[in-house]
Amino acid sequence: MTAPSRPAPQRTLLFRLHLIVGLTVGLLAALLGVSGSLLVFRPELEASLLPTATSAAGKRASLDIAAANVSTAVQGRIASLRLPDSASGLLQFQVTGDDHEARRVFVDPYTGAVVAVQPVETGFFAFVHDFHHDLFAGRNGRVATGVIGALLTALCLTGSLLWWPGRGHVFAKATMVRHATVRRRTAWTIHNTVGFASALLLGVIAFTSTYFTWRESYTKTALALLSQKAQARPPLVDPVVPGSLASIDRIVTQAALADSGAAVTVVRFPSKPGEAISVRLRKDGDLRRIGSDVAFLDPASGEVLRVDLAAARPSAVRFLESFTPIHSGEAGGLGLRLLWVVVGVAPSILFFSGFRLWWKRTIAGNEPTYQAALVAGPASEAVEAA
């Protein structure tokens, strides 16, 4: 048996950092990964539980009639309207009720009739979403998920550096990992194989997650580094007398005309005096499902005040805004979303396989030392012969 070479101090330090961080946040990272996988297809899964639209008439009802029916069904303020992206889809109004509870009201776009009412903050996917984004702890939880995302990014980086056997030895390392199970190193093999296969994609998901915690800081830093000016704030308008909002049909029509070739996806109504109506518009090739262009309209007249085209935004802003569709898998269509579901399971596999290795070596004391695994190149094969 050939004794393993002595690992370099840098690799020993990397190994210890990888071990400490993995044991500290590994379980939470695993749970966040699984919850993220569940959320990838949330819109489709939720839609499958709802009735489909009745398209026998072929002509869509007025949005104003639909809104009136919503106001009759749920007393409160209509906060937003999401238009369906398919012929069988439903209109989705979000209403802040007089009891301060947010509800989603689903309306058949062809008849204008309310077909379902659901609380926003209850249900399985609401539970998963709250955990994934905030760990059930509000702003403090959002900061915690950002820290976990940063540490998971570091784990992907240190793991990749530890795995790397040096130029010319990648094939030998891959072969060694493939045959490792024969030598009773199942956990070690799984950890190495899954880690190597998922490191890049998992690192991308982990790093983009940090943007949701420190959005403003990222934007200010990126703009400063590229010497670019910040994007103009949404326009302000004169306060609107309650009940005097412009026709929703007019708002949707005007927004679509203002951005040629774009489809209206979401209309957000003012929540405070002086706010304009904002409308999301989607063009072919947009990374986001709801689109990247935004039109601002006067709530009283329905006139377009400004259109913010994604292509005209500073490159720093466009780069950071791409983090959202990349993180959710929207950017790559069905293929990337399916891949993201699989990658989301990787942290669980890595944590439990890594924990088993640590337990056997440190607590149980019945596994050989893994000092050889720190040595780059073919010498690391000694870990399997030990």
N, C-alpha and C positions, 0 to 999 in steps of 0.2 A: 504494500500500500504506500502510495506516494504522499508524503506530508504536504499539506497546503502551504503555499507561500504566505508570508506575513502581510496582512492588508495594510495599505497606506493609511496614515492617520486621517486624511481627508475622507476616505471612504468609511472609516470607522465612525467619524463624526456624523456623516450622512446617515449611516445605518441607525445610530442612536436617535437622531432627530426623527427619522422616519418611524422608528418604533414608538417613541414617546408621543408624537402627534397622532399616530394611528390608534394607539390605545386610548388616548384622551378624547378624540372626537370621532373615532371610527364608527361607533354605534349610532350616533346621531346622524352622521353622514350617510350611513346605510339606510336609516329610516327616511331621510330626506330624498335619497335616490329612489326608493320604492314609491314614496308619495308623488314624486315628480313623474314617474312612469305612469301612475294612475291618472295624472292630470293631462297627459299628452292628448288623449282622445276624449277629454271631458265634454266638449261641445256635441260631438256625435253621440256619445253615450247618453247624455241628458236629453238630446233630441229624440232618441229612440224610445224614451219613456213617455213622450208626448204624442197626442194625436196629430195626424198630418192635415195639411190644409185641404179644403174642398175646392178644387179648381174646375168644377163642372161649368160654371158660368163663364170662365175664361177671362173675365175682366175684374181687375182689383177694385176693391171698395176704396172710398176716400179715407185718407189717413185721419182726417179731422173727425169723421164719423167713428172710426176705430178708437180715437182718443176720447171721444165723448162716452163711448161705451165703457172704456176703462175707468173713467172718472165716476161713472155710475156704479161700477162694481167695487171700486176701492176708493174711499175718500182720502184725498191727499194731493200732493204735488207730483206731477210727472217729471222725473229727473232726466230720463233718456229714452230713446227709441232705437231699437236695432232692427234693421230691415233683413228679411230672409235672403239667404244666398242661393236658394234653390226654389223651384216651382212649388214644391210641397212643404216648404218651410213656413213657420209662423212669424208674425210680427211679435217682437218682445219689448214691452214697455217696462221700465223700472219706475216704481212709484214709492215715494216716501210718504207713508200714511200719516194721518193726523195723530196716530199713536206713536209716531217716530220710528216705526218698523218699516224696513225696506222690503218691498215685494216685487216679484216679477210677474207680470200679467201677459199671458200669451193670447194673441188674437188671430183669428183666421183672416188672412189678407184679402180674401175674395168676398166674404160676407160681413166682415167687420165685427163679428161676434166674439166675445171673450170665451175662450175654451179651457183655460186653466189659470190658477193663481197659486204662486208658490212663494214662501218666505225666502229671502236671499241668503240669510245667515244660518239656515238649518238644512239638514240633509247630509248624505254621505259625502258628496263632493265638496260641499261647503266646509265640512269638518276637515277633509284632507287638504283643501286649499289653505285654510287658516293655519294648520300645522306646518305645511310646506313653506309658507311665506313668513309666518310670524311666531311659530312655535306656541301658539295660543297666548302670547305675551305682548301683543301690541308692538309698539316701537322698539322696546327692549328686545323682543323676540326677533324683530327684523335686523337689528344690529348683530344678534347672535348668529343668525343664518348667514349674514355677510362674513363674519369671522370664520365660520365653519367652511364657507365657500373658499375663502382665501387659504385656509389650512389644507383643504382637500386639494387645491391647486398645487400647494407645496408638496403634498404627498405624491401626487402624480409626477412632479419634477424629480424629487429625490428618488422615488422608485425607479424611474426611467434611468437615472444616472447609476443607480446600483445594479440594475439589470444589464446595462451596456457592457459588453465584454471586451470592447476594443475593436479597432478596425481589423477586418479580416477574420474575426472569430464569431460573427453573428450566427452563421450557419451552424457552427459547432455548438454554440450555446442553445440554439433552438432544438438541435438534435438531442442534446443532453436533457433538456426539459421534457422532450417527448418520451424518452425512455426512463424517466425518473420513477414513474409509478411501479415499474418492475422492481425497483430497489426500495420499495416501501416508503416513498417520500410523497405520498399523495397530496397532502396539504401544501407542501413546498411547491410541487408542480402546479397545482391549481393557482396558487398565489402568483407565481411567476408568469404563467400563461395568461391568466385573466388580466393581470396587471399590465403586461406588455401589450396585449391586444386592445385594451381599453384606455390606456394612459392618455393618449392625445385627445380623444373625443371627450373623455371624462374631465380632463383638464379644461377643455373649452367650456363645457357645461358649468363646471365649478367656478371658473373665472368670471363668466358672464353673469352668474348669479350675484356676484358682489356689486354689480351696477345698480341693482334694485335697492340696495342699502345706502349707497353713497352716490346717488345719481347726480346731485348738484355739484359735489366735490369733483367727481370725474369730469363733468362738463366744463367746469371752470378751469381745471388743470389742463384738459385737452385743448381748450381754446387758447389758453396762455402759451402753451408749448408751440402751437402753430400760428401764434400771433393773429388770431381771428376774432372778429367781433361777435358778441353774443346775439342770439336770435331775438328779434323784436317781441315784446310781450303782446298778449292778445289785446285787441282794441277795446276801449271802454265806451259805453253808450249811456244815454240818459236813462235813469230808472224807469221801468215800465209799470204802468198802472195794472194791478192784479186783474187778470181776466182779459187783458187786451193784447195777448200775444198774436203774432201774425199766423196765418193759416199754415199748418204743417205741410200740406200739399204744396203750397207756394214755396216754403223754405226748402223742401227737397228739390223742387224743380229749379229754383234759382241757383242752388249750390251745384247741381249737376251741370247747368249751363255755364257756370263760371269756370269749370275745370273740364275742358273738352275731353271726351273719351273715358271719363271716370264715372264709377257707379257709387251712389250714396250708400254707406253701410251703417253709420251710427250718427244719430242726432242727439246732442247734449244741450239741455235747456238751462238757462241761468239759475244758479242756486243762490246768488246774492245780487242786490241792486247794482246796476252798472255793468254787469257781465253781458257779453255777447253770446249768441247761440254759436256753438261750434259743431261742424259737420265733418265727419271723416269720409274721405273719398278714396276708392280703390281703383287702380289701373292695372292692366295686364302686366305681369312681371313684378308687382309689389311683393316684398318679403312678408308683410303682415297681412293677416286675414282681413282686418278691418281697413287696410289701406294706410298710406303714409302721408297723403296730402290732407290739409285741413282748411276748410272755409269758415270764415267768421261772418255772421249775419246779424243785422239789427233785429232784436226781438219784436219790435213794434211794427216795422214795415216789411220785414223779410228781405230787405235789400242786402246784397253782398258788400261787406266792408273791406274784406281782404281775403286773399287766398295764399296760404303758405304752401308752396310746392316743395316736396322733398328734395328735388333736384337742385333747388336754389338755396338750400340750407348750407351752412358752413360744413366743410368736410369732416371736421371733428364731431359735429353734432350727428351727421349721417352715420359715421362710424359707430358712435355709441348707441344710437337708436337701433342699429342692426343687432345689438346684443339681445334685445327682447325676442325677435323672431328666431334667432339662432338658439337661444336657451329653450324656447318652447318647441322647437322643431318645425315651426311654420315655414322657415326659410327654404326648406328643401322638399316640401310637399310630403306625400304619403311615405315615400321611401325613408326620408330622414326621420320622420316621426316614429316609424316602426323601429328604426335603428336606435333612436333615443330611448324607447321603451326598454330595449335590451341593455343598453349602456347604463340605464338607471338602476339595474339590478346588480351591476358590477361592484359598487361599494359594499353591498352585503356579503358577497362572496369573498371579497378581499379582506373585510374585517374578520369574518369568522375563520377563514383559513389562516390569516396572520395571527389571530388570537390563539388558535390551536398551536401554532408553532411556538409562540412565546410561552404558553402554558406548559407544553411538553418540555421545553428547554429550561425554563426558569423555575416553575413551580413543581412539576412532577420530577424533573431532573433525570428523565430516562431517555433523552434524545442527545445525540452528539452535538458538539458545538457547531455553530454556523459561521465560524470565523472564515472558513474557506469561501463562503458565499460572497464575502466582501472583496475577494481578489478578482481583478479583471482578467479576462482571457480564459484559456483552456484549463488553467490551474484550478478554477472554481469547480471543475468536475470532481475534485476530491471530496466535496461535500457529499456527493452521492456514494462514494466508495468508503466513506468513514464508517 
